């Protein structure tokens, strides 16, 4: 009897007593029933009168791999800031699935809802080891009390080991991440994203600084992720975009200029003007 | 297999550190008391009352330095108001010591009599109880730190702005405590303590017990801090220090992590303050002066932030230098302190511990 009670106590999820700290964290689960992963409607963001985003409309389907291109200042990074809660839009709607209103959630809440973001400049924890970087990113209860008494199960170690092999950093596991090459840092950040088990991945120039070989491997990885995940990739490298193969959206001055497969977009007169015209 | 908490706490320090700690506690709890009590004063091995008071005081400072290092070295948040939490702990325990002075517990502290107050203000209620005082020593700094920290961290105030606000906070508190009407003895603060738990406060045995308790508190704090920074909480904390936005985008809310370590740090300062007051025999608002809080940061910088032993070394080195300087060249101490801070910041960013590591590495490379 006593054993049964103590067992049921141990079986309780560890974070249950810390729930009041971030009680608002639990959002209605992700609803992809209508096949839409991300829905942006008339999003406008101004900074001191400058319209970084101007009535932007964008829909990403569940499982889709979408590339976003556009000249500097087109609003690509601001768009990611809006989706991840860093910047609040002045107007417009932003939904993740059918139910999750991104304009009302904080950055950590959006991360928990299932959106992972890779920054333009690789942003990893340089003084932590590669292993610790992945450990911190791993999907788990991330409240203070749980972290104090957290320990790594064998399962968790296996997951980290799998990811290490996938991003080809298994030999670097115990080195400080700051010592990695630029390309390796990019991979580590992608690995951290995968550890979060997100449903939507936002990737800002993921292959900048990579060798051709690394770039092609990254493209293969992303293509393999599509279907189960939705991916939004911002990239300037057209060879990479071509390799990814998905639909391409061209942003210009904060709104969508053209959309379609790469060949169509590249032959669009307005797109040519924006890129070459001035 | 999940290791029990005790095992994890024990393994947060390595064998060498445990041996060093055993030696330290042996000295503080056995050797010093014997040398003080058993040897005559003219013996060269006699440890004087002055030395015990000085070392006890510096151990309190070392405890504050470790607390400061948790928030600054590991959390990347420079507080220039930690003197406030130290003073709050000191005042909370000082109230109890004031109530122990009189023979009759109902008697008012002398400064209230001078103010012609007829009864204790409400916030002095319960101050004659040791348990209540011990509770306040921790609860008061925790409460102030929580309220201040919640709003500051929620508003994402960072860097130098945060440091300046903490300076303003401790300065404002100092002005408040300077007022006689505040009810804490004005600029004289509390002094002339007679007893603690009924024992004479200047008796050699009482001094030695306070000295030993301070050593124990310092050792316990070190173990606790080592466990804390080696836990996942510690790794998240240093991650927030190095790349806060990344931490948010992988789903941690930095607010609660910063607030957690901030409150822990304040409570440790409160405990240090409570141990300090009976040994030094006085607490007054000057403990809250902005300069005192800056000095705490200097101890940590000199010793080496982001290491646990560094702040302790820094607190001892700077304060031993201070007691020598203020006797030999009192007017030059502040110049020396400023110079020390500049030299350390420019030439030894990792402090004395960093210097030591560098020297060891060179030797290792040469060998």
Interface residues (C-beta under 8 A of the other chain):
Chain A: X21 X22 X84 X86 X106 X107 X108 X111 X112 X116 X117 X119 X123 X124 X125 X126 X127 X128 X132 X135 X136 X137 X139 X142 X143 X144 X147 X148 X149 X150 X151 X153 X192 X196
Chain B: X2 X3 X5 X8 X228 X231 X232 X233 X235 X236 X238 X239 X242 X243 X245 X246 X247 X248 X249 X250 X251 X252 X253 X256 X257 X260
